[in-house]
């Protein structure tokens, strides 16, 4: 019987976290968008003000997957929530309950922290993930559209608006 453990990532896991991010991006056909570096991950995940948390799943002591998440807030609920940025299980470890275990771990964290919800995005072409999430009871938010300001658009918006004085 295989032993599955889920643990909080440590700073020494930064190279592994970056490897997981690259593997996920390759699967999602987005590797060309990855500009993350070990240095950046180290400072944003383990610096004085961590921006996110990471848990690592190990099967028989070998890294099998990870979840990277952070706290958000719902004004409608007046409660914090957890936003799952990345969930990834290595291909050779899939079908062994690791994804379910990672999401279960995050659900328990959300409940323990008084969160009102756990949410994430999934690419619309990723049928295996969509089926997996629906099987867990997660519901798509079809009535919402995601918007993003990034790169030059973000810089332009920041420069074009006057700070409140």
CNS distance restraints for C-alpha pairs under 8 A (distance, minus, plus):
assign (resid   2 and name CA) (resid  59 and name CA) 6.52 0.50 0.50
assign (resid   2 and name CA) (resid  60 and name CA) 5.89 0.50 0.50
assign (resid   3 and name CA) (resid  59 and name CA) 5.60 0.50 0.50
assign (resid   3 and name CA) (resid  60 and name CA) 5.00 0.50 0.50
assign (resid   3 and name CA) (resid  61 and name CA) 7.79 0.50 0.50
assign (resid   4 and name CA) (resid  57 and name CA) 6.92 0.50 0.50
assign (resid   4 and name CA) (resid  58 and name CA) 5.68 0.50 0.50
assign (resid   4 and name CA) (resid  59 and name CA) 4.59 0.50 0.50
assign (resid   4 and name CA) (resid  60 and name CA) 6.36 0.50 0.50
assign (resid   4 and name CA) (resid  61 and name CA) 7.93 0.50 0.50
assign (resid   4 and name CA) (resid  98 and name CA) 7.64 0.50 0.50
assign (resid   5 and name CA) (resid  57 and name CA) 5.69 0.50 0.50
assign (resid   5 and name CA) (resid  58 and name CA) 5.26 0.50 0.50
assign (resid   5 and name CA) (resid  59 and name CA) 6.58 0.50 0.50
assign (resid   5 and name CA) (resid  61 and name CA) 7.83 0.50 0.50
assign (resid   6 and name CA) (resid  55 and name CA) 6.48 0.50 0.50
assign (resid   6 and name CA) (resid  56 and name CA) 5.52 0.50 0.50
assign (resid   6 and name CA) (resid  57 and name CA) 4.42 0.50 0.50
assign (resid   6 and name CA) (resid  58 and name CA) 6.32 0.50 0.50
assign (resid   6 and name CA) (resid 102 and name CA) 7.27 0.50 0.50
assign (resid   6 and name CA) (resid 105 and name CA) 7.87 0.50 0.50
assign (resid   7 and name CA) (resid  55 and name CA) 5.42 0.50 0.50
assign (resid   7 and name CA) (resid  56 and name CA) 5.43 0.50 0.50
assign (resid   7 and name CA) (resid  57 and name CA) 6.63 0.50 0.50
assign (resid   8 and name CA) (resid  53 and name CA) 7.85 0.50 0.50
assign (resid   8 and name CA) (resid  54 and name CA) 6.12 0.50 0.50
assign (resid   8 and name CA) (resid  55 and name CA) 4.41 0.50 0.50
assign (resid   8 and name CA) (resid  56 and name CA) 6.28 0.50 0.50
assign (resid   9 and name CA) (resid  13 and name CA) 6.06 0.50 0.50
assign (resid   9 and name CA) (resid  53 and name CA) 7.73 0.50 0.50
assign (resid   9 and name CA) (resid  54 and name CA) 5.43 0.50 0.50
assign (resid   9 and name CA) (resid  55 and name CA) 5.25 0.50 0.50
assign (resid   9 and name CA) (resid  56 and name CA) 6.02 0.50 0.50
assign (resid  10 and name CA) (resid  14 and name CA) 7.54 0.50 0.50
assign (resid  11 and name CA) (resid  42 and name CA) 6.60 0.50 0.50
assign (resid  11 and name CA) (resid  46 and name CA) 6.24 0.50 0.50
assign (resid  13 and name CA) (resid  17 and name CA) 6.10 0.50 0.50
assign (resid  14 and name CA) (resid  18 and name CA) 6.18 0.50 0.50
assign (resid  14 and name CA) (resid  38 and name CA) 6.04 0.50 0.50
assign (resid  14 and name CA) (resid  41 and name CA) 6.69 0.50 0.50
assign (resid  14 and name CA) (resid  42 and name CA) 6.36 0.50 0.50
assign (resid  15 and name CA) (resid  19 and name CA) 6.23 0.50 0.50
assign (resid  15 and name CA) (resid  38 and name CA) 6.24 0.50 0.50
assign (resid  16 and name CA) (resid  20 and name CA) 6.19 0.50 0.50
assign (resid  17 and name CA) (resid  21 and name CA) 6.19 0.50 0.50
assign (resid  17 and name CA) (resid  66 and name CA) 7.69 0.50 0.50
assign (resid  18 and name CA) (resid  22 and name CA) 6.20 0.50 0.50
assign (resid  18 and name CA) (resid  36 and name CA) 7.37 0.50 0.50
assign (resid  18 and name CA) (resid  37 and name CA) 7.15 0.50 0.50
assign (resid  18 and name CA) (resid  38 and name CA) 6.62 0.50 0.50
assign (resid  18 and name CA) (resid  41 and name CA) 7.75 0.50 0.50
assign (resid  19 and name CA) (resid  23 and name CA) 6.13 0.50 0.50
assign (resid  20 and name CA) (resid  24 and name CA) 6.08 0.50 0.50
assign (resid  20 and name CA) (resid  65 and name CA) 7.25 0.50 0.50
assign (resid  20 and name CA) (resid  66 and name CA) 7.21 0.50 0.50
assign (resid  20 and name CA) (resid  88 and name CA) 7.14 0.50 0.50
assign (resid  21 and name CA) (resid  25 and name CA) 6.09 0.50 0.50
assign (resid  21 and name CA) (resid  86 and name CA) 7.98 0.50 0.50
assign (resid  22 and name CA) (resid  26 and name CA) 6.07 0.50 0.50
assign (resid  22 and name CA) (resid  31 and name CA) 6.35 0.50 0.50
assign (resid  22 and name CA) (resid  34 and name CA) 7.04 0.50 0.50
assign (resid  23 and name CA) (resid  27 and name CA) 6.31 0.50 0.50
assign (resid  23 and name CA) (resid  90 and name CA) 7.94 0.50 0.50
assign (resid  24 and name CA) (resid  28 and name CA) 6.17 0.50 0.50
assign (resid  24 and name CA) (resid  88 and name CA) 6.16 0.50 0.50
assign (resid  25 and name CA) (resid  29 and name CA) 5.98 0.50 0.50
assign (resid  25 and name CA) (resid  30 and name CA) 4.80 0.50 0.50
assign (resid  25 and name CA) (resid  31 and name CA) 4.62 0.50 0.50
assign (resid  25 and name CA) (resid  33 and name CA) 7.93 0.50 0.50
assign (resid  25 and name CA) (resid  34 and name CA) 7.22 0.50 0.50
assign (resid  26 and name CA) (resid  30 and name CA) 5.84 0.50 0.50
assign (resid  26 and name CA) (resid  31 and name CA) 4.83 0.50 0.50
assign (resid  28 and name CA) (resid 123 and name CA) 7.95 0.50 0.50
assign (resid  30 and name CA) (resid  34 and name CA) 7.28 0.50 0.50
assign (resid  36 and name CA) (resid  40 and name CA) 6.39 0.50 0.50
assign (resid  36 and name CA) (resid  41 and name CA) 6.86 0.50 0.50
assign (resid  37 and name CA) (resid  41 and name CA) 6.18 0.50 0.50
assign (resid  38 and name CA) (resid  42 and name CA) 5.96 0.50 0.50
assign (resid  39 and name CA) (resid  43 and name CA) 6.30 0.50 0.50
assign (resid  40 and name CA) (resid  44 and name CA) 6.07 0.50 0.50
assign (resid  41 and name CA) (resid  45 and name CA) 5.62 0.50 0.50
assign (resid  41 and name CA) (resid  46 and name CA) 7.68 0.50 0.50
assign (resid  42 and name CA) (resid  46 and name CA) 5.35 0.50 0.50
assign (resid  42 and name CA) (resid  47 and name CA) 6.68 0.50 0.50
assign (resid  43 and name CA) (resid  47 and name CA) 4.53 0.50 0.50
assign (resid  43 and name CA) (resid  48 and name CA) 7.95 0.50 0.50
assign (resid  43 and name CA) (resid  50 and name CA) 7.67 0.50 0.50
assign (resid  44 and name CA) (resid  49 and name CA) 7.27 0.50 0.50
assign (resid  44 and name CA) (resid  50 and name CA) 5.38 0.50 0.50
assign (resid  44 and name CA) (resid  51 and name CA) 5.61 0.50 0.50
assign (resid  44 and name CA) (resid  52 and name CA) 7.42 0.50 0.50
assign (resid  45 and name CA) (resid  49 and name CA) 7.90 0.50 0.50
assign (resid  45 and name CA) (resid  50 and name CA) 4.66 0.50 0.50
assign (resid  45 and name CA) (resid  51 and name CA) 5.85 0.50 0.50
assign (resid  45 and name CA) (resid  52 and name CA) 5.73 0.50 0.50
assign (resid  45 and name CA) (resid  53 and name CA) 6.50 0.50 0.50
assign (resid  46 and name CA) (resid  50 and name CA) 5.53 0.50 0.50
assign (resid  51 and name CA) (resid  70 and name CA) 6.89 0.50 0.50
assign (resid  52 and name CA) (resid  68 and name CA) 6.77 0.50 0.50
assign (resid  52 and name CA) (resid  69 and name CA) 5.58 0.50 0.50
assign (resid  52 and name CA) (resid  70 and name CA) 4.57 0.50 0.50
assign (resid  52 and name CA) (resid  71 and name CA) 7.65 0.50 0.50
assign (resid  53 and name CA) (resid  68 and name CA) 5.70 0.50 0.50
assign (resid  53 and name CA) (resid  69 and name CA) 5.45 0.50 0.50
assign (resid  53 and name CA) (resid  70 and name CA) 6.07 0.50 0.50
assign (resid  54 and name CA) (resid  66 and name CA) 6.91 0.50 0.50
assign (resid  54 and name CA) (resid  67 and name CA) 5.63 0.50 0.50
assign (resid  54 and name CA) (resid  68 and name CA) 4.43 0.50 0.50
assign (resid  54 and name CA) (resid  69 and name CA) 6.43 0.50 0.50
assign (resid  55 and name CA) (resid  66 and name CA) 5.63 0.50 0.50
assign (resid  55 and name CA) (resid  67 and name CA) 5.43 0.50 0.50
assign (resid  55 and name CA) (resid  68 and name CA) 6.68 0.50 0.50
assign (resid  55 and name CA) (resid 102 and name CA) 7.93 0.50 0.50
assign (resid  56 and name CA) (resid  63 and name CA) 7.00 0.50 0.50
assign (resid  56 and name CA) (resid  64 and name CA) 7.64 0.50 0.50
assign (resid  56 and name CA) (resid  65 and name CA) 5.94 0.50 0.50
assign (resid  56 and name CA) (resid  66 and name CA) 4.41 0.50 0.50
assign (resid  56 and name CA) (resid  67 and name CA) 6.65 0.50 0.50
assign (resid  57 and name CA) (resid  63 and name CA) 6.07 0.50 0.50
assign (resid  57 and name CA) (resid  64 and name CA) 5.55 0.50 0.50
assign (resid  57 and name CA) (resid  65 and name CA) 5.06 0.50 0.50
assign (resid  57 and name CA) (resid  66 and name CA) 5.74 0.50 0.50
assign (resid  57 and name CA) (resid  98 and name CA) 7.05 0.50 0.50
assign (resid  57 and name CA) (resid 102 and name CA) 7.12 0.50 0.50
assign (resid  58 and name CA) (resid  62 and name CA) 5.00 0.50 0.50
assign (resid  58 and name CA) (resid  63 and name CA) 4.40 0.50 0.50
assign (resid  58 and name CA) (resid  64 and name CA) 5.12 0.50 0.50
assign (resid  58 and name CA) (resid  65 and name CA) 7.01 0.50 0.50
assign (resid  59 and name CA) (resid  63 and name CA) 6.51 0.50 0.50
assign (resid  59 and name CA) (resid  64 and name CA) 6.04 0.50 0.50
assign (resid  64 and name CA) (resid  89 and name CA) 5.81 0.50 0.50
assign (resid  64 and name CA) (resid  90 and name CA) 5.58 0.50 0.50
assign (resid  64 and name CA) (resid  93 and name CA) 6.00 0.50 0.50
assign (resid  64 and name CA) (resid  98 and name CA) 7.78 0.50 0.50
assign (resid  65 and name CA) (resid  87 and name CA) 7.56 0.50 0.50
assign (resid  65 and name CA) (resid  88 and name CA) 5.27 0.50 0.50
assign (resid  65 and name CA) (resid  89 and name CA) 4.07 0.50 0.50
assign (resid  65 and name CA) (resid  90 and name CA) 5.83 0.50 0.50
assign (resid  65 and name CA) (resid  98 and name CA) 7.38 0.50 0.50
assign (resid  65 and name CA) (resid  99 and name CA) 7.84 0.50 0.50
assign (resid  66 and name CA) (resid  86 and name CA) 7.68 0.50 0.50
assign (resid  66 and name CA) (resid  87 and name CA) 5.91 0.50 0.50
assign (resid  66 and name CA) (resid  88 and name CA) 5.51 0.50 0.50
assign (resid  66 and name CA) (resid  89 and name CA) 6.66 0.50 0.50
assign (resid  66 and name CA) (resid 102 and name CA) 7.45 0.50 0.50
assign (resid  67 and name CA) (resid  84 and name CA) 7.10 0.50 0.50
assign (resid  67 and name CA) (resid  85 and name CA) 7.57 0.50 0.50
assign (resid  67 and name CA) (resid  86 and name CA) 5.46 0.50 0.50
assign (resid  67 and name CA) (resid  87 and name CA) 4.51 0.50 0.50
assign (resid  67 and name CA) (resid  88 and name CA) 6.57 0.50 0.50
assign (resid  67 and name CA) (resid 102 and name CA) 6.79 0.50 0.50
assign (resid  68 and name CA) (resid  84 and name CA) 6.16 0.50 0.50
assign (resid  68 and name CA) (resid  85 and name CA) 5.60 0.50 0.50
assign (resid  68 and name CA) (resid  86 and name CA) 5.11 0.50 0.50
assign (resid  68 and name CA) (resid  87 and name CA) 6.71 0.50 0.50
assign (resid  69 and name CA) (resid  82 and name CA) 6.68 0.50 0.50
assign (resid  69 and name CA) (resid  83 and name CA) 5.54 0.50 0.50
assign (resid  69 and name CA) (resid  84 and name CA) 4.36 0.50 0.50
assign (resid  69 and name CA) (resid  85 and name CA) 5.27 0.50 0.50
assign (resid  69 and name CA) (resid  86 and name CA) 6.98 0.50 0.50
assign (resid  70 and name CA) (resid  82 and name CA) 5.71 0.50 0.50
assign (resid  70 and name CA) (resid  83 and name CA) 5.47 0.50 0.50
assign (resid  70 and name CA) (resid  84 and name CA) 6.75 0.50 0.50
assign (resid  70 and name CA) (resid  85 and name CA) 7.59 0.50 0.50
assign (resid  71 and name CA) (resid  80 and name CA) 6.58 0.50 0.50
assign (resid  71 and name CA) (resid  81 and name CA) 5.64 0.50 0.50
assign (resid  71 and name CA) (resid  82 and name CA) 4.60 0.50 0.50
assign (resid  71 and name CA) (resid  83 and name CA) 6.06 0.50 0.50
assign (resid  72 and name CA) (resid  80 and name CA) 5.67 0.50 0.50
assign (resid  72 and name CA) (resid  81 and name CA) 5.07 0.50 0.50
assign (resid  72 and name CA) (resid  82 and name CA) 5.78 0.50 0.50
assign (resid  72 and name CA) (resid  83 and name CA) 6.30 0.50 0.50
assign (resid  73 and name CA) (resid  78 and name CA) 7.34 0.50 0.50
assign (resid  73 and name CA) (resid  79 and name CA) 5.95 0.50 0.50
assign (resid  73 and name CA) (resid  80 and name CA) 4.15 0.50 0.50
assign (resid  73 and name CA) (resid  81 and name CA) 5.42 0.50 0.50
assign (resid  74 and name CA) (resid  78 and name CA) 5.58 0.50 0.50
assign (resid  74 and name CA) (resid  79 and name CA) 5.55 0.50 0.50
assign (resid  74 and name CA) (resid  80 and name CA) 5.98 0.50 0.50
assign (resid  74 and name CA) (resid  81 and name CA) 6.79 0.50 0.50
assign (resid  74 and name CA) (resid 116 and name CA) 7.93 0.50 0.50
assign (resid  75 and name CA) (resid  79 and name CA) 6.98 0.50 0.50
assign (resid  77 and name CA) (resid 116 and name CA) 6.90 0.50 0.50
assign (resid  79 and name CA) (resid 114 and name CA) 7.25 0.50 0.50
assign (resid  79 and name CA) (resid 115 and name CA) 5.85 0.50 0.50
assign (resid  79 and name CA) (resid 116 and name CA) 5.78 0.50 0.50
assign (resid  80 and name CA) (resid 114 and name CA) 7.08 0.50 0.50
assign (resid  80 and name CA) (resid 115 and name CA) 4.81 0.50 0.50
assign (resid  80 and name CA) (resid 116 and name CA) 6.33 0.50 0.50
assign (resid  80 and name CA) (resid 117 and name CA) 7.75 0.50 0.50
assign (resid  81 and name CA) (resid 110 and name CA) 6.83 0.50 0.50
assign (resid  81 and name CA) (resid 115 and name CA) 4.58 0.50 0.50
assign (resid  81 and name CA) (resid 116 and name CA) 5.54 0.50 0.50
assign (resid  81 and name CA) (resid 117 and name CA) 4.98 0.50 0.50
assign (resid  81 and name CA) (resid 118 and name CA) 5.86 0.50 0.50
assign (resid  81 and name CA) (resid 119 and name CA) 7.86 0.50 0.50
assign (resid  82 and name CA) (resid 106 and name CA) 7.96 0.50 0.50
assign (resid  82 and name CA) (resid 110 and name CA) 6.38 0.50 0.50
assign (resid  82 and name CA) (resid 115 and name CA) 6.94 0.50 0.50
assign (resid  82 and name CA) (resid 117 and name CA) 6.46 0.50 0.50
assign (resid  82 and name CA) (resid 118 and name CA) 4.82 0.50 0.50
assign (resid  82 and name CA) (resid 119 and name CA) 6.52 0.50 0.50
assign (resid  83 and name CA) (resid 118 and name CA) 5.89 0.50 0.50
assign (resid  83 and name CA) (resid 119 and name CA) 5.11 0.50 0.50
assign (resid  83 and name CA) (resid 120 and name CA) 5.74 0.50 0.50
assign (resid  84 and name CA) (resid 118 and name CA) 7.21 0.50 0.50
assign (resid  84 and name CA) (resid 119 and name CA) 6.11 0.50 0.50
assign (resid  84 and name CA) (resid 120 and name CA) 5.01 0.50 0.50
assign (resid  84 and name CA) (resid 121 and name CA) 7.94 0.50 0.50
assign (resid  85 and name CA) (resid 120 and name CA) 6.42 0.50 0.50
assign (resid  85 and name CA) (resid 121 and name CA) 7.66 0.50 0.50
assign (resid  87 and name CA) (resid  99 and name CA) 7.44 0.50 0.50
assign (resid  87 and name CA) (resid 102 and name CA) 7.98 0.50 0.50
assign (resid  88 and name CA) (resid  99 and name CA) 7.40 0.50 0.50
assign (resid  89 and name CA) (resid  93 and name CA) 6.43 0.50 0.50
assign (resid  89 and name CA) (resid  94 and name CA) 6.14 0.50 0.50
assign (resid  89 and name CA) (resid  98 and name CA) 6.96 0.50 0.50
assign (resid  89 and name CA) (resid  99 and name CA) 6.46 0.50 0.50
assign (resid  90 and name CA) (resid  94 and name CA) 6.43 0.50 0.50
assign (resid  93 and name CA) (resid  98 and name CA) 7.52 0.50 0.50
assign (resid  94 and name CA) (resid  98 and name CA) 7.01 0.50 0.50
assign (resid  94 and name CA) (resid  99 and name CA) 7.76 0.50 0.50
assign (resid  97 and name CA) (resid 101 and name CA) 6.04 0.50 0.50
assign (resid  98 and name CA) (resid 102 and name CA) 6.12 0.50 0.50
assign (resid  99 and name CA) (resid 103 and name CA) 6.24 0.50 0.50
assign (resid 100 and name CA) (resid 104 and name CA) 5.96 0.50 0.50
assign (resid 100 and name CA) (resid 136 and name CA) 7.99 0.50 0.50
assign (resid 101 and name CA) (resid 105 and name CA) 6.05 0.50 0.50
assign (resid 102 and name CA) (resid 106 and name CA) 6.36 0.50 0.50
assign (resid 103 and name CA) (resid 107 and name CA) 6.07 0.50 0.50
assign (resid 104 and name CA) (resid 108 and name CA) 6.20 0.50 0.50
assign (resid 105 and name CA) (resid 109 and name CA) 6.27 0.50 0.50
assign (resid 106 and name CA) (resid 110 and name CA) 6.05 0.50 0.50
assign (resid 106 and name CA) (resid 118 and name CA) 7.77 0.50 0.50
assign (resid 107 and name CA) (resid 111 and name CA) 6.26 0.50 0.50
assign (resid 107 and name CA) (resid 118 and name CA) 6.81 0.50 0.50
assign (resid 108 and name CA) (resid 112 and name CA) 6.05 0.50 0.50
assign (resid 109 and name CA) (resid 113 and name CA) 6.01 0.50 0.50
assign (resid 110 and name CA) (resid 114 and name CA) 6.22 0.50 0.50
assign (resid 110 and name CA) (resid 115 and name CA) 4.87 0.50 0.50
assign (resid 110 and name CA) (resid 116 and name CA) 7.41 0.50 0.50
assign (resid 110 and name CA) (resid 117 and name CA) 7.08 0.50 0.50
assign (resid 110 and name CA) (resid 118 and name CA) 6.90 0.50 0.50
assign (resid 111 and name CA) (resid 115 and name CA) 5.71 0.50 0.50
assign (resid 111 and name CA) (resid 116 and name CA) 7.60 0.50 0.50
assign (resid 122 and name CA) (resid 126 and name CA) 7.03 0.50 0.50
assign (resid 122 and name CA) (resid 129 and name CA) 7.32 0.50 0.50
assign (resid 122 and name CA) (resid 130 and name CA) 7.13 0.50 0.50
assign (resid 124 and name CA) (resid 130 and name CA) 7.97 0.50 0.50
assign (resid 126 and name CA) (resid 130 and name CA) 6.25 0.50 0.50
assign (resid 127 and name CA) (resid 131 and name CA) 6.00 0.50 0.50
assign (resid 128 and name CA) (resid 132 and name CA) 6.14 0.50 0.50
assign (resid 129 and name CA) (resid 133 and name CA) 6.10 0.50 0.50
assign (resid 130 and name CA) (resid 134 and name CA) 6.12 0.50 0.50
assign (resid 131 and name CA) (resid 135 and name CA) 6.07 0.50 0.50
assign (resid 132 and name CA) (resid 136 and name CA) 6.56 0.50 0.50
assign (resid 133 and name CA) (resid 137 and name CA) 6.68 0.50 0.50
assign (resid 133 and name CA) (resid 138 and name CA) 5.47 0.50 0.50
assign (resid 133 and name CA) (resid 139 and name CA) 7.84 0.50 0.50
assign (resid 134 and name CA) (resid 138 and name CA) 5.08 0.50 0.50
assign (resid 134 and name CA) (resid 139 and name CA) 6.39 0.50 0.50
assign (resid 149 and name CA) (resid 153 and name CA) 5.68 0.50 0.50
assign (resid 149 and name CA) (resid 154 and name CA) 4.91 0.50 0.50
assign (resid 150 and name CA) (resid 154 and name CA) 4.70 0.50 0.50
assign (resid 150 and name CA) (resid 155 and name CA) 7.67 0.50 0.50
assign (resid 151 and name CA) (resid 155 and name CA) 6.41 0.50 0.50
assign (resid 152 and name CA) (resid 156 and name CA) 5.90 0.50 0.50
assign (resid 153 and name CA) (resid 157 and name CA) 6.13 0.50 0.50
assign (resid 154 and name CA) (resid 158 and name CA) 6.18 0.50 0.50
assign (resid 155 and name CA) (resid 159 and name CA) 6.15 0.50 0.50
assign (resid 156 and name CA) (resid 160 and name CA) 5.97 0.50 0.50
assign (resid 157 and name CA) (resid 161 and name CA) 6.36 0.50 0.50
